[in-house]
Amino acid sequence: MRTPFHLSKIASVITLLALCLGLTGCLSRSGSDQASFFNLLQSDGIQEVALELDLSAVRAKSDEPQAGTLRWQHPCGRAYAIPVEVSTRGNSRRTYCNFPPLKLDLGEGQVVQGRPLIPESYKLVSHCLDSDADEQLVLKEFLAYRLYEELTPISFRTHLLKITYRDANGQEERHWAILLEDKNELAERLDARLLDGDASVQTVAADEYSLFTVFQYMIGNTDWNLGRRHNLKFIRTQDSSLPVPVPYDFDFSGLVDAPYAKPHPDLPIHDVQQRFFQWRGRDRAQLKPVLEYLAGKKGALLDRIETVPGLQAKEKNRARAYLESFFQTMDQLLEHDVRMVESLPLDHSDLS
């Protein structure tokens, strides 16, 4: 007699076979359509990868690109390896950190699961120093990306990875890292046009700009500039005739609170945990719908803190307190002369 327990076991086996025999790509699927490396990692749930490269050259922050190999294993057991060109990037992190942020370039002709990979470039937000505290910095910056994703689809998607860095001498180290969606994939996903290059942007979409600036204020980030296109990309969506800014790089935010992060000397703040509002609009009444939207999103934003793997309890408490301080004071942004609200003490000892 087939009991419900037996039927459950049979169903589980069938489900596993279905996953392994085609739904997730364990078998090669030939086709001419190109695949996104980022999408493959996300859809297959890949969280562990190995990057083989010259670690000494990386730590020396060489400007010369070097050959590397990315390896990962599909949940059903198939192993993949693709060649990549690895280069260092970033300014402040390269100066302060002994392991700089990286850029991974996928060349032409790579095939995974029977499909050619789109030859794109991916930013990799890596650890800074070899310490547990620096691992937490990566996770807090990942949280910042996820917060903006919660607020709008016009945002860079991110994929959190545990990367084993390995060189030919057998040296090996394992760290958290954030893989950032390629800018061209961002534009294609949103059916938008990427406004790349140095062309001047005089006017931006008002609603999206308000959300962008209030979000940056919420996480305490002043390390961006529209005119210089610093730490942002512009796209033009089908729904807007004006450019929309899409932010990235949040390591200088108060939410992350990296030890090397300092406000620009021209700003009237001395610590990145102090918030400063860089909105350049004329009528602050335009901010009211954005603030109401954020108030309605408060629960979802705070819940995002709990979803970050590996984030320590004390860092979750600090992130929650920092966001709570924004919600307690955000209505002050409607006052015309308010640019800075000192809303959180710099001493976090009571939150650890």
N, C-alpha and C positions, 0 to 999 in steps of 0.2 A: 504494500500500500504506500502510495506517495504522500507523505506528510507535508504540511506547509514548510517544515524545516528543509526537507529534501528539495522541494520546489524552489525555495529561496536559494539553496546552494546552486541548483541548476541555472537559475536566472543570473546569479553572480558570475558563473563560469561563462555563460553566453555573453554577458556584458563585457567581461574582460577580453574574450576572443574578438568581439566586435571592435573594441578599442585598439587591439593589437593588430587587427587584420585590415585596417583601412581607414577608420574614422580619424585616427590621429597621425597617420602618415608613416607607420612603421614599415610598410611596404613602399617601395619606390613608385611614384606616380608620375609617369612621363607626361610632359605637356610643354607647350611653348610659352604659357603665361608665366611671367616672372613672379618670384616670391620675395617678400620682405623678410630680411633676417630678423628684424625686430618682431614682426608679427609671428614668425615661426617660434621664437622663444616664448612669446606670450601664450600663443594658442596651445603649445605643447607643454606648458607649465615648467619650462626649463629654469631652474634656479641655481644650478651648479655648473660652472664652466671652468676650463683651464686655459690660460693664456701663456704660451711658450714664447719667450723673447729674451733679449739680453738685459737682464736686470741691472747690471752694472751701468749700462748706457742710460737706462731710464733714471736711475738714481743720480747719475751725473748730469741729468737734464740736458742731454745732447739734443741739438736742434735737428740732427740728421734723422730722417725716418728710418726705421729698421723693419726687417722682415720678421713676422711672427706667425704663430699658428693658434687658432682657436679650436678647442676641442670640447665636445659635450656629448652626453649620452641621453638618448631618448628614453622616456619611461618604460618603453617596451624592450629596451636593451640594445638597440642599434646605436653604434658609435659614429659620430661625425667629426670631421676635421676640415677646416678651410684656412687657406693662407690669408693673412691680413697685413697691411702696412700700418705700423704703430708709430705715432709721433707724440711728443709732449706738447701741452698747450697750457694756457693760463699765464697770468702775470704774478699776482700776489702769492698764489699757492706755490708757484715754482721757486719763488724767493725764500719762502718760509719752510716749505715742506721738504722732506727727504724723498717723498714719492709724489711726483706731480700728476695732475690730471692728464688723461690720455685721449687721443683721437684714433679711432680704428677705421681704416679705409678698406672697403671690400672691392677688389678688382673685378674686371670682366671675367666671365667664363666659369664662375663658381656654381656648382649644382648641388642642391640638397633636396632629398626626397623626390628626385627625378625632375626638379624644376630649377631653372636658372635663377640665381639670386640677383636682385637689383643691386648694381654697384654703387652703394651709398657710403656716406661717412657718418660715423656715430661718435658722439661725445661720451666719454666714460668718466664719471665723477668717482675718483678713487679716494682711498684714505690719504691722510696727510703725513702723520708720524706713526711710528710703530707702537701704538698704545691703545688700550681699551677705550680711553676717552675719545681718541680720534675715530675709532669705529663708530662711536655714538654720534659724532658730527655728521658722518655720512647718512646715518639713519634719520637724523633730524632734518637734513636737507631733503631727503626722500619724502619726509612728512610734508615739507613745504610744497613740493610738487604735487603731492596727493591732495592737499588742501585746495590748490587752484583747480585741479581736475574736478574736484567736488563742486566747484562754483560754476565752471563753464567748460564746454567741450573744446572751446578755442584755446587750447593749452597743449603743451608738450606732454605726450605720454611718457611714462618712465617704467623701467623694469628693474627691480632690485635683484642683484645677483650676489652669490658668494663665489669669488674668483680665486682660483689657485694660480698664482704667478709662478712660473717654472722656467729656469734657464738650463743651458746645455751642461753646466757644471753640477747639476743635481740640486742646486739651491731652490728652495720652494717656500712660499709663504701664502697664507690664505686670508682674504680680507673681504669686507663688504664693498660693493660698488654699485653705482647707478648707471644704467644704460639709458641714454636719452634718444628719443625718437628723432630720426633725421628730419631736417627742415622741409625737404621735398615731400617726404611721406606725410608730414603734418598738413601741407597744402593740399595734397591729393586727397587725403582722408576727409578734409573739410570742403572739398570741391572749391578750393580757393586758389588765388594767384599769389605766389610768393613775391614780395617786393624787395628783391635783393639789390645789392650794389650800393652806390653812394648817393643816389638821387634823394634830394631833399623832400621831407614830408612836412608840409605846412599845417595840415589839418587832419585830425583823426576822428574816428567815430566816437561820439560823445558818451553814449552809454557804456560801451566797452572800455573807453578810457577811464571813466569814473570807477568802474569795477577794478580795473588794473591798478589804479593809484590807491584806492582804499585797501585793496588786498596787500599791496606793498607796505602800506602804513600798518596794517594789522599784524604782519609778521616782522615789522621793524626793519624794513629793507630800504635803504636809500642809494644802493649801488646800482643805479640805472640812469639812463639819459636818453630821451627820445631823439633829440637832435643828432647825437653821435651814434645812435642805435646801439648803445652800450647795454649788453645783457638783455637784448630783446630782438625779436624779428617782427617785421610788418607783413601782414597778409591782407588781401582784399577778398572778402567772402561774397557769395551770391546775394546775401541779404543786406550788404552794406556797400555803398558807393565810395566810402572813405576807408582809409587804412585802419587796421585793428592791430594793436601791439600785443605780442605774445611773449611773456617773460621767461627767463631761465637764469640759472646761477644765483642761488640764494644763500651762499655760504657767508655773506657779509650781513645777514639779517640778525636781528636780536633773537629771533626764534632759535636759530642755530647757535649763535654766540661763539663763533670760532675764536681761538686765542689771538690769531693774526688779524682779525677783522677790526678795522678802525674807520670811523666816519670820515668823509672828505673834510679837509681842514677848513673849507669855506662854509660848512654847515654849523649852525649854532648848537651842536650837540657834541659831547665828548666820549660817548659810549654807544655802541651799536644797539644796546637794549633800550636806549631812549628813542622814542618815536618822533619822526619829523614828517609832516605832510607835504609832499611835493606836487600836489595837484595844481594845475595852471588854468583851471576854468574860471569863468567870470561870475557865475551865479551858483552859490553853494546850495541853493534849493534843488539843483540837479542831482545832488548827492542823496537826497532823501529816499528815492526808490531803491538805490543801491544799499543804503543802510538798512532799510526795511527787509530787503532780500537777504542780507547777511544775518539779520536778527532771526529770520525764519530758518536759516541754515545752521544756526549755532549748534544745535544738537548733533547734526550730521558731521560738522567740522570737528567737534570735540571727540566724537566717536572714532574719527579717523586716527586719532592718537593711539588708540588701542589696537589698531590693525597693523602697526609697523613691527615686523618680526625683529626680535633682538633688542628692541629699545628698552632700556632699563627703567625700572619703576620710578626712580628719582628723576630721570629725564622726562618721563611721561608727566609727572607732577609739575615739573618746571614748564613744560610746553602748555599744559592745561592752564596754569596760573597766568602765563603770558597772554594766552588768547582770552582768558576771562577778563584780564585787565583792559583789553581792547573793547570788549562788549560793555564793560562798565562805563567807559568814557567816550564811546564812538559818537554819541549825539553832539558832543562838543565840536565835532568837525563842521557842523552846520553854522557855527558862529564864524563870522567873516574873518576875524583877526586871529583865529586859532591856527597855528602851524605845528605846535609841539605840545604834547601832553605827557608829562612825566608821570606815568601811571603804574610803574612797578619798581620797587626798591631793587637796587643792584645786588644786595646781599641775598643770596638764595639759600642760605644755610638752613632756614626753617622749612625748606621744601624737599630736602634730600632724604 
